[in-house]
C-alpha cells in the first residue's frame, strides 16, 4: 500500500475542496451546482450535474475509525449485500459495497487512505448521464482525482 495520507484536515472541513469543479466536469459533465452535506459520519460534497438529474457525493468518513477493516468485518457477518475488493485507487486499497442500495447508475466505492479513514464516492446517475452504464468507473475516477489532490495537501 502507498503511504497513508495524514493531512486531511482541509478536506474534512471542506469536502468540495478535494476536487476542483473543472475536474469533476471532465469526469461527469457540466455541474449545475455543488454543496456540502452534513452526514452522520462526516461532511460530503454533492455535485449535481446539469445534463440529467444525476449526482455524485464524496467525502471522508470520519465516523468510521476502523477504515476498510470495518467493511470487511461487516461483510463477514453478512451485513452487506454487495462486497467486492477492486484494484487499488491511487495506490490505496478499495472496495465496492452496498447494503441493499444497488441499482442502475449507482455504486458505492470506499478507498482506504489510511488505517482509520476511508474516502467514499457514491454516484447516483440517471439515464441522461454519459457514465450511467459504468457508475463504478465514474466513482473510481472521482476517487483517484481526490486522492491525487489529498496527496498534494
Protein Blocks (a to p, Z undefined) as FASTA:
>chain_A
ZZddfblmlmmmmmmlmpcfklmmmmnopafbdcddddfkbccdddddfkbccddddddd
fklmnljmlmmmmmmnopafbdcddddeehiacddddehiacehiacddddfbfkbccdd
dddddfklmklmmmmlmmmmmmmmmmmmmmmZZ
